[in-house]
Amino acid sequence: MPLLPRWRYMSADAKAITLRVGWSALAVVVVALVLRPLLPWLALSLILYFIWQRRR
C-alpha cells in the first residue's frame, strides 16, 4: 500500500512525529553531505593550531 493514502487516517500526533522524523533524517543527510568533505581540512587545521599553540 502506498504511504500517502494512509496519511488521511493518521492521528495528528502520528503526523507530527512522522514530519519530525522526516525533517531530522533530511537534516542528517544534508549535514553528512556538506561536512564530510570538510572533515580532513578541519582535522588538519586543528593539528596546525595545536602545533602553533605549543610553539608560543
Secondary structure, 3 states (H helix, E strand, C coil): CCHHHHHCCCCHHHHHHHHHHHHHHHHHHHHHHHHHHHHHHHHHHHHHHHHHHHHC
